Amino acid sequence: MDFDTLREYCLSKNCAEETMPFGDDTLVFKVLGKAFALTGISNAVSVNLKCDPERAIELRAQFPDDVMPGYHMNKKHWNTVILEGRLSADELKEHIDHSYAMVVKGMRKADREKLNSGSS
C-alpha cells in the first residue's frame, strides 16, 4: 500500500482527521482527537496501528518481518506494520479498521454516540 492509498483510506473513516503534532514529517490520523494511525510523510514505509494485545502477539508471530512492536509507542497496544511487505492492501485495511475500532471502543459512551450520529 502506498502513502496516498493509506492516507485516503484512513481519512475515509467516520470523523477521521489528519494532524501533525510531532512535526512536519509525521502524519497522525485521529478520530475525535484520539490517534488510530501514525506514519511518516517523506519516507512512508510503515504505519503504527493500535491493536488488541493478544492479536498483536499473533500478528507479530505470523508476520515477523512485517509486523513489529510499535516504534516509539506502547509496545503492548501498538504495532508497526510495513506498508510494502507481505501483507496485502486488504489485510492492511483490515488492520486499520481494527485500530480505528479499538480507539472507538475505548471512548466515552457520549463520544461513541456522537460518532455514530455522524456529528463531530
Buried (B, 14 or more C-beta within 10 A) or exposed (E): BEBEEBBEBBEEBEBBBEEEEEEEEBBBBBBBEBBBBBBBEEEBEBBBBBBBEEEBBEBBEEBEEBBBBBEEBEBEBBBBBBBEBEBEEEBBBEBBBBBBBBBBEEBEEEBBEBBEEEEE
